[in-house]
């Protein structure tokens, strides 16, 4: 028996070895494709920003809540604690920039829109430090309309007959001579950025009409034609009221690959790959979505130039799926998007306001009733806004954003439509995918220098600076530096410049505006040999496509704008102090970096002396004052080890290390409130100090008495302080002081909604004197990654 089964056993082992090698080869190939796919989309997070409304006046407050989610699961992401948010003008320049602290994947904040900001369409962008090495498509972008009703300015010039914008999008990337090519077309009104209806014709060499097409909803359509060598093709589009607009089609290529996808109406996509005037090769087709590969196969085109691959929709899941075709060198050559709508859930939270027509200064009880099926412990983090409606666009739906809008690069008009039964019939979804299908491989300029490293900000904000040599102004590597951030207590951080001369500091508990100090090599006499320059943490928005199409206020809205302008001005006049109240940051650790000092003095508890020498001589233990070379010197006495340390004392004034620590003898002691002493050897980064002596003034702000060129105050704003939303309370029939107008247009902003299971939540809201229709909007995300959106309306009579 043993002799019979021994050859069989060896044969089985050989077959298993061959199978293992094949599995290893297949796995390595998939890993390589996955790695390239990850490089194409470096953002592991997705951001959604809910603002209290989408159209503002200069002088109003813009409130927002940010949701930082995992790209694949949409579960709140907790590994980045800082989010950058900016408001970009229609000229591509930042108007407001801020850093927001996030906790558990959410954060909140506000912007005051300056009264001198111009009327126009602005872009609200948000991103994390991890998104900076990528391109701008990974960023959250939202159109915000601002009207200035105070500053005198010339309105944007209107053209007599603005010509519609016409764009063409060949399927898969580029047409090829001699091959039938499907092309998506989009026609937009440049003033409203909404699609226009029309009929188009494709003309060959200016004389022969070869095909026609119709523009369906939102100005989207498609046509199919076969470009021939040496021919020119022009599209003539007839737009009602705009006349005939002509534009040349993209020039076809002489050879390459085509990627066609057809929905056969069942549960299958038919994917066609065609090679034209290209060497035979093996290619790879990958379908991926939200950082996950859904389908992958190898296509052998060595003996044929076409292939058809059926792909089951059930394997792809829902949402936007990207089909990418790789050549034999594993380089992407074609791309095509498809969209499989998920089942839009019914309202998982129902909003009821009780009163549909309340009066001015009346109370409204808003009830949020969740209705989750399956898991009664599912929780929701949400934000709720109650604001006066205007003629602006509808509030963006977080459900449509996560499933559709976030994966596309263009502007999507009414994304909620593509989840309706009507969109499932006809070419509506395919038209949308065609005009947003070629977006990854056009090599856009990175947001920042690719040579720089942008680390996740797990715990605090990373401040980066460049260190230069004062002699040749070249980057200086290997230079230890200290950074002082103004706070109570102050923060002292260390870092060493890398090979590019860049030093990084992980800053914590630094809020609001202030001056930071960076000192190169403070413990050495060579500190003056270096200079530093802060690297802005914000994106350079110049020459970027953050600009929006122009915004032209409708003259018919002048009465409503005047009404809102009066309301805005009365709020800023009568409630100025109340709307500019900020909450103190909750700091659990109020000790300085050296912890609890061994010896501490409040100088007001002792006799005051006119010189620092007398203060240190008379009652400060562990510090000795000696005279050497006709100059006062400070030494530290360590009682525990009975040692006297004569050199390298770290002396701080409001957290700023002094290059010549003995210069503290020239400082006015009447400015000092507190003195801490750590009479032990202390290590900070690569530097060893014989002790720490910290002087804190009454103002807690370094006044720069020391003439040290390496200690330069840098204006640097920390994390945004949280503004407190103000709303008066009119309870028990009390209408307040009727002589003080209450013209609030945002009645309630609650960014910290917490819903658990099916338990309802009640919120109190009070109307103002501003009459009209109000909208209640709830946006949020559940603990399982399910988006939540609900809205309701009421009218104040």
SEBA-918377 format. One record per residue (C-alpha): residue in one letter; x, y, z negated. Coordinates in steps of 0.25 Angstrom, whole numbers, plus 5000, padded with zeros to 4 digits. Each point is the difference from the previous one (the first is absolute). Layout:
% SEBA-918377
aXYZ;...
//
This chain:
% SEBA-918377
x500050005000;x501150094997;x500749985013;x498850025008;x499550134993;x501450064999;x500150055015;x498650044999;x500350094988;x501250065007;x499150035012;x499050074991;x501150084994;x500550045013;x498650045005;x499850084987;x501350075002;x499650045014;x498650054995;x500750084989;x501050075010;x498750035008;x499350064988;x501250084996;x500250055014;x498550045001;x500150064986;x501250085003;x499350055013;x498850054992;x500850064990;x500850085010;x498750055006;x499450034987;x501350084997;x499850085013;x498650024997;x500350054986;x501150105006;x498950055010;x499150044988;x500950034988;x498850054991;x499649894990;x498950104995;x498850075005;x499550134995;x498650064999;x499750144995;x498750044996;x499850154999;x498850074994;x499650055014;x500650025014;x499750145003;x500550124991;x500150144999;x501350074996;x500050034985;x499349874997;x500549874993;x500349885007;x499949884991;x500549865004;x500149864995;x501149915006;x499949855002;x501349925002;x499749865004;x500749885005;x499949995015;x499649865001;x499049984988;x499650144998;x500249984985;x500550124993;x501550005000;x500850034988;x501550005004;x500150155005;x499750104989;x500250125009;x499250055012;x500350125009;x498850085005;x500150125009;x499050105008;x500650035014;x499550125007;x499650005015;x501450055004;x500649874993;x500550084988;x499849954985;x499150094993;x499949934987;x500949884995;x499949924987;x500449874993;x498949924994;x500249904989;x499349875002;x499649904990;x499549865004;x499950045014;x499250134999;x500350144997;x499350145000;x500350155002;x499550135006;x500550115010;x499650144998;x499950065015;x500650135000;x499250125004;x501050035011;x499949875007;x499550015015;x498749945005;x500349875008;x500149855000;x501049954990;x500549864997;x500149944987;x501149894999;x500449914989;x501249904999;x500949934991;x501549994999;x500049865007;x499350065012;x501050105003;x501049915008;x498849965010;x499250095009;x498950104998;x498949905004;x500149934986;x499650134993;x498650034996;x499550125008;x498750074999;x499450125007;x499650124991;x499350125005;x500350144993;x499350135002;x500650134995;x498850094998;x500950114992;x501350035008;x499850085012;x500549925012;x499849995014;x499149875003;x500749905009;x499950035015;x499049925008;x500349975014;x498850035010;x499949855004;x500849914991;x500549885009;x499749874993;x501149914996;x500149875009;x500949894996;x500349865006;x500449874992;x500449885009;x499749874993;x501349944994;x500950125002;x500250035015;x499449965014;x500949925009;x499950015015;x499249895007;x499349954987;x498650044996;x500150094988;x498950044990;x500150154996;x499350074988;x499650145002;x499650114990;x499450145002;x500050104989;x499550144997;x501250074996;x499250094990;x499249904993;x500949875003;x498749935003;x499849915012;x499350055012;x499149925010;x500449995015;x500249925012;x501449975006;x500649965013;x501449945003;x500550065013;x501249935008;x500950105007;x499050114999;x499049945010;x499549864997;x499149984988;x500349864995;x499249994987;x499150084991;x499750004985;x499050054989;x500450074987;x499249934989;x499850054986;x501150104994;x500650025014;x500649865001;x500049915013;x500849915008;x500349965014;x500849895007;x500950025013;x501249945007;x501150105002;x500849985013;x501450045003;x500250145006;x498650054996;x499550114991;x498849994992;x499250114994;x498750004991;x498950105003;x499150024988;x498750075001;x499650064987;x498650064999;x500250154998;x501549995002;x500149975014;x501049905006;x501349984993;x501149925008;x501249944994;x501149905005;x500049864994;x501349954993;x501049955011;x500149855001;x501249924998;x500749915010;x500049884991;x499849954986;x499049924992;x498550034998;x499149964988;x498549995002;x499049964990;x498649965003;x498949984990;x499149885006;x498950044991;x500149874992;x501049974989;x501350015009;x500950115006;x500649965013;x501450055001;x500750015013;x501550035002;x500550035014;x501450025004;x500350095013;x501350015006;x500749964987;x500949884998;x499349874995;x500149984985;x499449954987;x499250114993;x499350004986;x498650054997;x499750054986;x498750054994;x500250074987;x499250094991;x500450074987;x501349944998;x499649865003;x500149915012;x498749955004;x500449925013;x501349975007;x500449915012;x501149995010;x499750025015;x500849935010;x500050085013;x501349945006;x499249925011;x498850095001;x499750154999;x498650004993;x499549934988;x498650004993;x500049984985;x498649984992;x500150064986;x498949974990;x499450124993;x499849924988;x501649994998;x500150155001;x499150054989;x499450145001;x500550145002;x501050055011;x500849895005;x501350035008;x500549915011;x501450025003;x500849935011;x501549974998;x501049975011;x501149905000;x500850094992;x499050024989;x499750145004;x498650055001;x499650045014;x498450004999;x499050034990;x498550005000;x499050024989;x498649934997;x499050034989;x499249904993;x499050074991;x499849954986;x498749994994;x499750144995;x499549984986;x498750064996;x500250114989;x500749934989;x499750134991;x498750075001;x499950144997;x498750064994;x499950154996;x498649994994;x499650145004;x500050035015;x499650154999;x500650054987;x500050154997;x501250094998;x500849974987;x499249874998;x500649874995;x500149885009;x500349864995;x500849925010;x499949854999;x501049915006;x499549865001;x501049895005;x499449875006;x501249915002;x499749865003;x500849884995;x500950064990;x499350084989;x501450044994;x500450075013;x500450154997;x500150125009;x500950125000;x499350125006;x499850145002;x498750085002;x499750145005;x498850085001;x500150125009;x499250095009;x499849955014;x500450085012;x500149985015;x501349924999;x500249865004;x499649884991;x500849964988;x501049895004;x499649864996;x501149924993;x499449875005;x500250045015;x501350064997;x500649884994;x499449905010;x500250095012;x500550145000;x501349974992;x500549915011;x499850095011;x500850125004;x499050095007;x498950084995;x498749914999;x498750075001;x498949944992;x500849874996;x498749954992;x499449985014;x500949885003;x499449924989;x498650015005;x499349895008;x499950105012;x501650015001;x500049845001;x499450015014;x500650075012;x501550055000;x499950104989;x501049924991;x500949965012;x500150155004;x500450044986;x501149905000;x500550035014;x500250154996;x500749974987;x500849885005;x501450045003;x500650064987;x501149924995;x501249995010;x500150145005;x501250034990;x499550124993;x500950094992;x500249954986;x499450094989;x501450014993;x501449965003;x500149855002;x501450004993;x499350044987;x499449904991;x498650024994;x499849924988;x498649974994;x499750094989;x499649904990;x500150084987;x500250155003;x500450105011;x501349985007;x500850135002;x501149995011;x501150105002;x501250015009;x501450024993;x501050085009;x501550034998;x500250154998;x501349995008;x499549945013;x498550004998;x500049855003;x499149904993;x500749964987;x499849854996;x500249944986;x499750134992;x499349984987;x498950114998;x499050034989;x498650065002;x499250084990;x498550015002;x499250104992;x499049934991;x499849994985;x500849924997;x500950035012;x500549895009;x501549975002;x500349905012;x501249955006;x500449955014;x501249985009;x500150045014;x500049895010;x500949995013;x499150115007;x500250094988;x498649984995;x499649994986;x498749964994;x499350024987;x498849934995;x499250114993;x498949974990;x499050094992;x500350135009;x498750075003;x499850145006;x500950105006;x501450034994;x501550015002;x500849875000;x501550004999;x501049915007;x501550004995;x501049915007;x501049934991;x499750094988;x501049934991;x501250035009;x500750125003;x499849985015;x498550034999;x500250135008;x500549925012;x498649955004;x498750075004;x498649935001;x498850025008;x498649954998;x499449915010;x498650035002;x499149884997;x498950055010;x499949975015;x500650105009;x498750035008;x500650085011;x499849945014;x499149894994;x498649975005;x499350044987;x499350115007;x498550005003;x499250055012;x499650154997;x498850024991;x499150115005;x498950044990;x498650015006;x499550145000;x498649944997;x500649964986;x500450144996;x498950014991;x500349884992;x501550035000;x499650144994;x499249934989;x501149904997;x501050125000;x499250074989;x499949884992;x501549975001;x500350144996;x499050004988;x500649874995;x501450065000;x499650124993;x499149954989;x500749874998;x501450035003;x500649954986;x499149885000;x500349945013;x501550024998;x500149924987;x501049885001;x500049874991;x501349984993;x500749875005;x499949894990;x501449974996;x500249884991;x501550024998;x500450144995;x501449974996;x501250055009;x500949905007;x500949974988;x498849964992;x499850054985;x501250084997;x500849964987;x500150154996;x499050115003;x499950144996;x498950105001;x500850135000;x498850084994;x500149914987;x501450064998;x500750134998;x500150075013;x501450035005;x500450105011;x501149915006;x499949855005;x501449984993;x499350034986;x498849925003;x500949875003;x501050034988;x499050034989;x498949895001;x500249915012;x500649874995;x500849915010;x500550125008;x501350064997;x500550135005;x501550025002;x500950105006;x500949965011;x500850095010;x499250124994;x498749945004;x498949934993;x499849855002;x498949904995;x500349864995;x499149894996;x500249924987;x499549864999;x499749974986;x499749855003;x501449975006;x500750134993;x500550045014;x500250145005;x499750025015;x500750125005;x499649995015;x498949975010;x498850054992;x498750015008;x499450134996;x498650035006;x499250135000;x498649975003;x500449875006;x501150075009;x501449944998;x501050114998;x501349985008;x500850074990;x499349954987;x500850104991;x499350115008;x498849984990;x500750094990;x499750125009;x498549975000;x499050084991;x499649914989;x498750084998;x499549945013;x500249864994;x498849934994;x500549854998;x501449934999;x500149855002;x501349934997;x500449855004;x501449984994;x500349875007;x500649975013;x499050005011;x500049955014;x499250065012;x500349935013;x501549995002;x500350114990;x500449984985;x499750114990;x500550014986;x498650054996;x498850085004;x499650144995;x498750065005;x499650144998;x498550035003;x499550155001;x498750054997;x499650025015;x500649865003;x500550065013;x501550005003;x500450155002;x501249985008;x501050074991;x501149915004;x500750055013;x500249865006;x499850005015;x499749854999;x498850024992;x499050065009;x498550014997;x499249945011;x498550035001;x499449865000;x498549974997;x499749874993;x498849925000;x498750075001;x499350044988;x498549964999;x499050115001;x498849984992;x498750015008;x499050104994;x498549995000;x499150084991;x499049924991;x498550045001;x499449904990;x498750014992;x499450115009;x501250094998;x500350085013;x501250074995;x500250155002;x499250035012;x500850135002;x501249925004;x499849935013;x500349855002;x500249985015;x500849874999;x499949925013;x500749884994;x499149964989;x500849884995;x501449935003;x500249884992;x501349925004;x500049904990;x498849915002;x500049874994;x499049895003;x499949864994;x499249895005;x498550045002;x500050104988;x499450145005;x500850134997;x499350134997;x500650135003;x499450144996;x500150115011;x499450144999;x499650085013;x500450155002;x499450125006;x500549965014;x498849945007;x500049905011;x500249855003;x501049934992;x500749865003;x500549904989;x501149925006;x500749884992;x501349945006;x500749894993;x500749865000;x499749884992;x501049914993;x499849905011;x500450105011;x498550025004;x499850155005;x498850074994;x499350115006;x498650064997;x499350145002;x498750074996;x499450145002;x499250104992;x499550145003;x500150124990;x498850095002;
//
